[in-house]
Amino acid sequence: MELWYTEKQTPNHGITSKIKRTLHHEQTEFQKLDIIETEQFGNMMVLDGMVMTTDQDEFVYHEMITHIAMNTHPNPRNVLVVGGGDGGAIREVLRYPSVEKAVLAEIDGKVIEAAQNYFPKIAGSLTDARVDIQVTDGIQYIAENKNKFDVILVDSTEPIGPAIGLFQKPFYEGIAEALKEDGIMVAQTESPWFNRDLIRQVFQDISQVFPITRLYTASIPTYPSGLWSFTIGSKKYDPLKVDEEKLISPLGTRYYHPGIHRSVFQLPIFVQELLTGKGE
Amino acid sequence: MELWYTEKQTPNHGITSKIKRTLHHEQTEFQKLDIIETEQFGNMMVLDGMVMTTDQDEFVYHEMITHIAMNTHPNPRNVLVVGGGDGGAIREVLRYPSVEKAVLAEIDGKVIEAAQNYFPKIAGSLTDARVDIQVTDGIQYIAENKNKFDVILVDSTEPIGPAIGLFQKPFYEGIAEALKEDGIMVAQTESPWFNRDLIRQVFQDISQVFPITRLYTASIPTYPSGLWSFTIGSKKYDPLKVDEEKLISPLGTRYYHPGIHRSVFQLPIFVQELLTGKGE
């Protein structure tokens, strides 16, 4: 018998991946959580029928949601990850010696548990002494912690289910208040092929809250279209104006290095155009 | 009834895409040729069961196999495309006013016919007066045309079936002889995720034939892993040393612009490492 995991990433297109076995299935308080072992990408976490992370390509997403902002801020000491229960973004945050505290605000404790059981290389850093795990609603946590963080990473699921509020302007306003006066945020913002309206809306919302707004991309094979976008909102530091000499080379990365820090902002024309609605 | 096209891009992973209807099927002298109409990507050409091009994302591949080399050469007049029967690379080549002649050496005339019937926006330029269509074996054509071209683009199918010879060192030696003394070549060289040994071998082969060898990538959703590589061999001009002021902005492109001319060579670490075999 052959088992294949098939995900309709849009109503009309998707990926299919051969699996060795199913490892875990549960309905948590917030979402359906599945762990499967695939032949191509190793263990795969699936939330509400969508790939969240896999052993083989997780490094792209986790490095790229983290290092652009972390390396733009000159001295990130307090960092918050909203969502990101698998622990991958926290692992990348901890590569910076300046970090004193890294808070994980994940709404679904079952995601953290599953990551610790099935993705030890991703979740391993969650036991680090600098990590403070808060199983709570990120929106509420932000509201209760003002003027506190140097960097906030919004490592959310898709904009349906529990993460809807994480793609709305009031949330970005809350993040701005939770950041210090020179703080910087980044959010994962979906595919430039399949989510053009969403990216445009988020970019507009963030640019109304932060003086510096930037979009960049990375290539992630198990995510829809293979091309993924991230949006930065920054109060003071512009990732494009960082002195390349001062960039840290985080040890152990496999995608990010200082040489790509600026190049990832060089967007293909069709991605530039989605920000303005041109070419739609 | 729902029809889905499913392609195993590797033995264990692939894409699946809903189709409106099948438009064409034939066994040519060289390969199986299918045209289907998909919901997500418009018309799709499939050769031997692998996506070659689609209406929606063809621009990425065709622009990116063409403009880096064309814009690196200061005055490309004679250009050869090996393979590329759909005409997309020729269309991009003709965006340069310097071009006097663009030869298409495609082994399978049925691919050209099908492109003209089902992909008018891709194949439309094949009727341009500067285009010389040669339905012939590219390897043979190269051997018969020495010291003739400024730029040669190797727009091949996968390295199985009719295209095997296009991924081997003697072919690159032949290309070097078919190029003028300041000529430049580029070849499509598959996915950095799924074809690491192939890319490494081709890079080594080309670097033994050309003094300047460079690898760059582009994001193509319907190709395996969504990340695609191209390898440049150049006798004189280095794409990384081109004066950005002198780069042409080809009219009508949707991916390429002079701003990404250098940034696409900034490779993620895991792609850099495949060239040396490190991290395997």
Interface residues (C-beta under 8 A of the other chain):
Chain A: T6 T10 P11 N12 H13 G14 I15 T16 S17 K18 T38 E39 Q40 F41 D57 F59 V60 W193 T217 S219 I220 P221 S225 G226 L227 T253 R254 Y255 Y256 H257 G259 I260 R262 S263 V264 Q266 L267 P268 I269 F270 E273 G279
Chain B: T6 T10 P11 N12 H13 G14 I15 T16 S17 K18 T38 E39 Q40 F41 D57 F59 V60 W193 T217 S219 I220 P221 S225 G226 L227 T253 R254 Y255 Y256 H257 G259 I260 R262 S263 V264 Q266 L267 P268 I269 F270 E273 G279
